[in-house]
C-alpha cells in the first residue's frame, strides 16, 4: 500500500502508457516543478538495486566472491568515459555509473533484470509525458535522440554518502537528459522551487521522476514547456559517523540510485539535442556529448554548479531544421 502523498508535490501511477495523477491538473504542475512521484510497478523487485547501492563500495571479503561488493577497481580507465567507480573530495558521494551495454558483464544477473525493467518503465513514462506535449508523434524518436527506439543512452547510477567526509552531500545540478527515475528512501534531497530549497520526503512505494535539460531545451519554445529541476543532496550528519567510529552503530549510511534516459552519444544515430518550434519543427541546438561533458564537469567541481538555465546558449551545434 502506498503511503499518503507528500504535501505540495504531484503523485501519479502509470497505467499502460498513460499517467494518472492523484489531483486534477497534476501533470501541469509536475511539468512546472520538474519532477513528480510515481508508483513503482507492481511486482518489481528492488532488493538487488538496494543491496548494490548499500554494498558496491565495500571491499570484497576473503573466500567466496560477493557479487555485490568489490567494485572500486572498475574505474573509467577500465570501462570507458563517465563509467565505473568515482570517489571525490568535493562531495560526500562515492558513485558507480554503468551504461546498459555493460550491465550483463558487470552486474549480478538479478540486478541486470531490475535495471532492464527500470529502463522499460522509464521509457513508458517518457512516452506518457510526450502524449501531453504539442510535439507531433512522428518526431518523438528523433527529438529524443533515438531513446524511444532503444538506441539512446541508458545508465544506472549508484550513490553512497560518506558521513565521515565533511563536504556537501551532492552538488547543485540538473540532470542532462529526458527523464531520471530515482530510488531514494532517506531524507536529504532538496529541489529548487522559485529560488527556495525545499526538502523532499521520500514516499514508500514510489520512485521520483526528474525531468532533465534535454526536455527543457526541446520544449522551451513549445506551448507546453517542461522544466528541468535543479536539485542537491545536503550534507549528511557528522554525528552518524562519530557514532559508527565509536562502535555505537546507528542509522546506516544514506544511499540512492537512478536510471537515466539520455539521447544517443553516437552522432551517426543522433546529431545532438533539438529544440522544437511549432510551425517549423526540430532545430539542432547543441552537440549532446559536449553538453553532457560540460554538465558533468560542472556538477563535480568545488566552485561550479551543474546547471543549464533556459535562455542560455549551450555548447553550440550547427543550426539545422528537421
TAKAZI-V300079 format. One record per residue. N is the residue number from 1. PHI is phi in whole degrees, -180 to 180 (* if undefined). NEAR is the number of other ideal C-beta (glycine too) atoms within 8 Angstrom. D_CENTER is the distance of its C-alpha to the mean C-alpha in Angstrom with 2 decimals. Layout:
# TAKAZI-V300079
n:N phi:PHI near:NEAR d_center:D_CENTER
n:N phi:PHI near:NEAR d_center:D_CENTER
This chain:
# TAKAZI-V300079
n:1 phi:* near:3 d_center:24.98
n:2 phi:-75 near:7 d_center:22.11
n:3 phi:-67 near:7 d_center:22.69
n:4 phi:-57 near:2 d_center:23.76
n:5 phi:-59 near:9 d_center:21.23
n:6 phi:-75 near:9 d_center:20.01
n:7 phi:-58 near:4 d_center:22.36
n:8 phi:89 near:4 d_center:21.37
n:9 phi:-115 near:11 d_center:17.99
n:10 phi:-88 near:13 d_center:17.78
n:11 phi:-128 near:14 d_center:17.64
n:12 phi:-144 near:15 d_center:17.88
n:13 phi:-131 near:7 d_center:18.55
n:14 phi:-96 near:15 d_center:18.21
n:15 phi:-118 near:6 d_center:21.76
n:16 phi:66 near:4 d_center:22.06
n:17 phi:-121 near:7 d_center:20.05
n:18 phi:-127 near:8 d_center:20.85
n:19 phi:-93 near:12 d_center:19.02
n:20 phi:-112 near:7 d_center:21.55
n:21 phi:-92 near:13 d_center:20.99
n:22 phi:-69 near:7 d_center:23.12
n:23 phi:-122 near:7 d_center:24.62
n:24 phi:-62 near:4 d_center:26.23
n:25 phi:80 near:7 d_center:24.31
n:26 phi:-63 near:13 d_center:21.01
n:27 phi:-64 near:12 d_center:19.13
n:28 phi:-58 near:7 d_center:20.69
n:29 phi:-70 near:10 d_center:19.63
n:30 phi:-64 near:13 d_center:16.00
n:31 phi:-65 near:14 d_center:15.96
n:32 phi:-74 near:7 d_center:17.61
n:33 phi:-67 near:13 d_center:15.45
n:34 phi:91 near:12 d_center:12.19
n:35 phi:-165 near:12 d_center:10.83
n:36 phi:-162 near:13 d_center:12.70
n:37 phi:-90 near:14 d_center:13.31
n:38 phi:-136 near:15 d_center:14.04
n:39 phi:-63 near:11 d_center:16.39
n:40 phi:-65 near:9 d_center:15.49
n:41 phi:-59 near:8 d_center:17.62
n:42 phi:-60 near:4 d_center:21.10
n:43 phi:85 near:4 d_center:21.95
n:44 phi:-76 near:10 d_center:18.53
n:45 phi:-84 near:7 d_center:19.22
n:46 phi:-96 near:9 d_center:16.45
n:47 phi:-64 near:6 d_center:18.92
n:48 phi:-63 near:12 d_center:18.17
n:49 phi:-66 near:15 d_center:14.52
n:50 phi:-62 near:10 d_center:15.84
n:51 phi:-67 near:9 d_center:18.65
n:52 phi:-63 near:15 d_center:16.83
n:53 phi:-60 near:14 d_center:14.55
n:54 phi:-82 near:10 d_center:17.90
n:55 phi:-127 near:10 d_center:19.97
n:56 phi:-59 near:13 d_center:18.48
n:57 phi:-81 near:9 d_center:19.74
n:58 phi:-80 near:7 d_center:23.17
n:59 phi:-68 near:6 d_center:26.03
n:60 phi:-68 near:7 d_center:27.45
n:61 phi:-81 near:6 d_center:30.67
n:62 phi:-70 near:2 d_center:34.08
n:63 phi:84 near:3 d_center:35.34
n:64 phi:-63 near:3 d_center:33.21
n:65 phi:-62 near:5 d_center:29.74
n:66 phi:-102 near:9 d_center:26.77
n:67 phi:-67 near:5 d_center:24.04
n:68 phi:-107 near:8 d_center:21.37
n:69 phi:-126 near:11 d_center:22.71
n:70 phi:80 near:9 d_center:23.78
n:71 phi:-107 near:10 d_center:20.81
n:72 phi:-66 near:9 d_center:21.46
n:73 phi:-79 near:7 d_center:23.63
n:74 phi:-87 near:10 d_center:21.04
n:75 phi:-104 near:10 d_center:20.08
n:76 phi:-60 near:10 d_center:19.26
n:77 phi:-70 near:4 d_center:23.00
n:78 phi:-101 near:7 d_center:23.28
n:79 phi:-107 near:11 d_center:20.31
n:80 phi:148 near:7 d_center:19.40
n:81 phi:-54 near:4 d_center:17.64
n:82 phi:62 near:7 d_center:14.26
n:83 phi:-118 near:10 d_center:14.76
n:84 phi:88 near:13 d_center:15.95
n:85 phi:-89 near:13 d_center:16.74
n:86 phi:-136 near:11 d_center:16.53
n:87 phi:-138 near:6 d_center:18.40
n:88 phi:-126 near:8 d_center:19.02
n:89 phi:-81 near:5 d_center:21.52
n:90 phi:-73 near:9 d_center:19.75
n:91 phi:-130 near:11 d_center:17.22
n:92 phi:-76 near:13 d_center:17.75
n:93 phi:-78 near:12 d_center:14.86
n:94 phi:-116 near:11 d_center:15.68
n:95 phi:-132 near:11 d_center:12.92
n:96 phi:-135 near:14 d_center:13.00
n:97 phi:-108 near:11 d_center:11.11
n:98 phi:-151 near:14 d_center:12.50
n:99 phi:-75 near:11 d_center:12.63
n:100 phi:-60 near:12 d_center:14.16
n:101 phi:-68 near:4 d_center:17.55
n:102 phi:-104 near:10 d_center:17.92
n:103 phi:-57 near:14 d_center:16.96
n:104 phi:-60 near:6 d_center:20.58
n:105 phi:-86 near:4 d_center:22.21
n:106 phi:-121 near:8 d_center:20.27
n:107 phi:-76 near:10 d_center:18.71
n:108 phi:-59 near:9 d_center:21.20
n:109 phi:-57 near:6 d_center:22.03
n:110 phi:-70 near:8 d_center:20.86
n:111 phi:-73 near:12 d_center:17.34
n:112 phi:-59 near:11 d_center:17.33
n:113 phi:-62 near:9 d_center:18.46
n:114 phi:-63 near:13 d_center:15.70
n:115 phi:-61 near:14 d_center:13.04
n:116 phi:-65 near:10 d_center:15.06
n:117 phi:-66 near:10 d_center:15.36
n:118 phi:-67 near:13 d_center:11.66
n:119 phi:-64 near:12 d_center:11.50
n:120 phi:-60 near:8 d_center:14.60
n:121 phi:-63 near:13 d_center:13.41
n:122 phi:-63 near:14 d_center:10.32
n:123 phi:-68 near:11 d_center:12.92
n:124 phi:-66 near:10 d_center:15.34
n:125 phi:-64 near:14 d_center:13.31
n:126 phi:-60 near:14 d_center:12.98
n:127 phi:-62 near:11 d_center:16.74
n:128 phi:-63 near:12 d_center:17.58
n:129 phi:-70 near:15 d_center:16.24
n:130 phi:-60 near:11 d_center:18.05
n:131 phi:-59 near:8 d_center:21.18
n:132 phi:-99 near:8 d_center:21.40
n:133 phi:-100 near:10 d_center:21.20
n:134 phi:-92 near:6 d_center:24.28
n:135 phi:-98 near:12 d_center:23.08
n:136 phi:-57 near:5 d_center:25.56
n:137 phi:-61 near:6 d_center:24.31
n:138 phi:-68 near:4 d_center:25.99
n:139 phi:-100 near:12 d_center:23.64
n:140 phi:-56 near:12 d_center:20.31
n:141 phi:-67 near:9 d_center:19.83
n:142 phi:-64 near:10 d_center:21.06
n:143 phi:-62 near:11 d_center:19.12
n:144 phi:-97 near:15 d_center:15.73
n:145 phi:63 near:15 d_center:16.77
n:146 phi:68 near:13 d_center:18.03
n:147 phi:-64 near:18 d_center:14.74
n:148 phi:-74 near:11 d_center:16.75
n:149 phi:-108 near:6 d_center:19.46
n:150 phi:62 near:4 d_center:17.53
n:151 phi:-116 near:9 d_center:17.97
n:152 phi:-83 near:14 d_center:14.53
n:153 phi:-113 near:14 d_center:12.16
n:154 phi:-130 near:13 d_center:10.02
n:155 phi:-137 near:11 d_center:8.80
n:156 phi:-108 near:15 d_center:8.20
n:157 phi:-120 near:11 d_center:7.67
n:158 phi:-113 near:13 d_center:10.09
n:159 phi:-124 near:13 d_center:11.20
n:160 phi:-117 near:14 d_center:14.85
n:161 phi:-101 near:14 d_center:16.37
n:162 phi:-96 near:11 d_center:19.99
n:163 phi:-67 near:13 d_center:22.16
n:164 phi:-76 near:7 d_center:25.07
n:165 phi:-93 near:7 d_center:23.47
n:166 phi:-87 near:4 d_center:24.33
n:167 phi:-163 near:9 d_center:21.46
n:168 phi:-60 near:11 d_center:18.59
n:169 phi:-67 near:14 d_center:15.90
n:170 phi:-151 near:11 d_center:13.04
n:171 phi:-63 near:13 d_center:13.90
n:172 phi:-62 near:9 d_center:13.36
n:173 phi:-163 near:14 d_center:10.83
n:174 phi:-115 near:14 d_center:9.04
n:175 phi:-70 near:11 d_center:6.07
n:176 phi:-82 near:12 d_center:8.35
n:177 phi:-106 near:15 d_center:8.20
n:178 phi:-94 near:13 d_center:8.99
n:179 phi:-136 near:14 d_center:6.76
n:180 phi:-121 near:13 d_center:3.46
n:181 phi:-109 near:14 d_center:5.70
n:182 phi:-107 near:11 d_center:5.96
n:183 phi:-103 near:12 d_center:9.39
n:184 phi:-140 near:10 d_center:11.13
n:185 phi:-118 near:7 d_center:14.93
n:186 phi:-123 near:8 d_center:16.37
n:187 phi:-62 near:7 d_center:16.85
n:188 phi:137 near:11 d_center:15.66
n:189 phi:-74 near:13 d_center:12.67
n:190 phi:-133 near:12 d_center:14.12
n:191 phi:-122 near:13 d_center:13.51
n:192 phi:-88 near:12 d_center:15.96
n:193 phi:-125 near:7 d_center:18.24
n:194 phi:57 near:4 d_center:21.21
n:195 phi:83 near:4 d_center:21.38
n:196 phi:-119 near:6 d_center:21.26
n:197 phi:-84 near:7 d_center:18.73
n:198 phi:-115 near:9 d_center:18.30
n:199 phi:-70 near:7 d_center:17.38
n:200 phi:-108 near:12 d_center:15.28
n:201 phi:-87 near:6 d_center:17.22
n:202 phi:-58 near:11 d_center:15.47
n:203 phi:-114 near:11 d_center:17.16
n:204 phi:-55 near:7 d_center:18.32
n:205 phi:85 near:8 d_center:17.76
n:206 phi:-130 near:12 d_center:14.60
n:207 phi:-101 near:9 d_center:10.83
n:208 phi:-104 near:14 d_center:9.08
n:209 phi:-102 near:14 d_center:7.84
n:210 phi:-105 near:13 d_center:6.58
n:211 phi:-90 near:16 d_center:8.36
n:212 phi:-109 near:16 d_center:8.07
n:213 phi:-62 near:15 d_center:11.23
n:214 phi:-59 near:15 d_center:12.33
n:215 phi:-67 near:14 d_center:12.89
n:216 phi:-66 near:16 d_center:14.62
n:217 phi:-67 near:14 d_center:16.77
n:218 phi:-60 near:15 d_center:17.72
n:219 phi:-102 near:13 d_center:18.89
n:220 phi:-58 near:10 d_center:20.32
n:221 phi:-105 near:8 d_center:23.87
n:222 phi:-83 near:13 d_center:23.57
n:223 phi:-71 near:4 d_center:25.21
n:224 phi:-123 near:9 d_center:21.98
n:225 phi:-73 near:10 d_center:19.52
n:226 phi:-119 near:13 d_center:15.87
n:227 phi:-87 near:10 d_center:14.48
n:228 phi:-92 near:14 d_center:11.25
n:229 phi:-85 near:12 d_center:10.83
n:230 phi:-82 near:11 d_center:11.70
n:231 phi:-147 near:13 d_center:10.84
n:232 phi:-155 near:13 d_center:12.03
n:233 phi:-120 near:15 d_center:13.22
n:234 phi:-75 near:8 d_center:17.01
n:235 phi:-59 near:8 d_center:19.32
n:236 phi:-85 near:12 d_center:20.15
n:237 phi:-67 near:7 d_center:23.88
n:238 phi:-70 near:8 d_center:26.59
n:239 phi:-63 near:6 d_center:28.77
n:240 phi:-65 near:12 d_center:26.57
n:241 phi:-64 near:11 d_center:26.98
n:242 phi:-64 near:8 d_center:30.67
n:243 phi:-64 near:10 d_center:31.25
n:244 phi:-68 near:12 d_center:29.79
n:245 phi:-63 near:7 d_center:31.85
n:246 phi:-86 near:6 d_center:34.92
n:247 phi:81 near:5 d_center:34.40
n:248 phi:-91 near:6 d_center:33.76
n:249 phi:70 near:5 d_center:30.48
n:250 phi:110 near:6 d_center:28.44
n:251 phi:-63 near:3 d_center:24.93
n:252 phi:-62 near:4 d_center:22.64
n:253 phi:-58 near:10 d_center:20.07
n:254 phi:-72 near:12 d_center:16.75
n:255 phi:-143 near:11 d_center:13.83
n:256 phi:-158 near:14 d_center:10.36
n:257 phi:-155 near:12 d_center:8.04
n:258 phi:-151 near:10 d_center:5.01
n:259 phi:-100 near:13 d_center:5.62
n:260 phi:-105 near:14 d_center:4.54
n:261 phi:-108 near:15 d_center:7.69
n:262 phi:-125 near:17 d_center:9.58
n:263 phi:-67 near:16 d_center:13.33
n:264 phi:-63 near:12 d_center:15.84
n:265 phi:-92 near:8 d_center:16.75
n:266 phi:-89 near:7 d_center:20.30
n:267 phi:-64 near:8 d_center:22.43
n:268 phi:-75 near:3 d_center:24.79
n:269 phi:-93 near:8 d_center:22.23
n:270 phi:-147 near:12 d_center:20.70
n:271 phi:-74 near:7 d_center:22.14
n:272 phi:155 near:14 d_center:19.13
n:273 phi:-91 near:16 d_center:17.48
n:274 phi:-110 near:13 d_center:19.85
n:275 phi:-108 near:11 d_center:20.95
n:276 phi:-111 near:14 d_center:22.91
n:277 phi:-121 near:9 d_center:26.26
n:278 phi:-54 near:8 d_center:28.28
n:279 phi:98 near:4 d_center:31.48
n:280 phi:-120 near:6 d_center:30.55
n:281 phi:91 near:9 d_center:27.38
n:282 phi:-88 near:11 d_center:24.64
n:283 phi:-130 near:13 d_center:25.06
n:284 phi:-66 near:13 d_center:23.41
n:285 phi:-109 near:11 d_center:21.91
n:286 phi:-154 near:13 d_center:20.37
n:287 phi:-72 near:10 d_center:19.94
n:288 phi:-70 near:15 d_center:16.28
n:289 phi:-61 near:8 d_center:16.76
n:290 phi:-68 near:9 d_center:18.43
n:291 phi:-62 near:16 d_center:16.02
n:292 phi:-63 near:12 d_center:13.07
n:293 phi:-59 near:8 d_center:15.56
n:294 phi:-64 near:10 d_center:16.45
n:295 phi:-61 near:14 d_center:13.05
n:296 phi:-64 near:11 d_center:12.39
n:297 phi:-59 near:9 d_center:16.05
n:298 phi:-71 near:12 d_center:16.15
n:299 phi:-68 near:11 d_center:13.24
n:300 phi:-105 near:11 d_center:15.16
n:301 phi:-92 near:9 d_center:18.68
n:302 phi:-68 near:4 d_center:20.87
n:303 phi:-114 near:3 d_center:22.04
n:304 phi:-128 near:9 d_center:19.35
n:305 phi:-131 near:8 d_center:16.22
n:306 phi:-85 near:12 d_center:13.27
n:307 phi:-121 near:9 d_center:14.21
n:308 phi:-120 near:11 d_center:15.43
n:309 phi:-111 near:5 d_center:17.77
n:310 phi:-53 near:6 d_center:19.35
n:311 phi:97 near:4 d_center:22.69
n:312 phi:-73 near:6 d_center:21.95
n:313 phi:-98 near:3 d_center:22.78
n:314 phi:-70 near:12 d_center:19.99
n:315 phi:-50 near:8 d_center:21.32
n:316 phi:-74 near:7 d_center:23.83
n:317 phi:-132 near:12 d_center:24.61
n:318 phi:-62 near:5 d_center:27.87
n:319 phi:-65 near:6 d_center:28.14
n:320 phi:-136 near:8 d_center:28.47
n:321 phi:-108 near:7 d_center:28.97
n:322 phi:-125 near:9 d_center:27.98
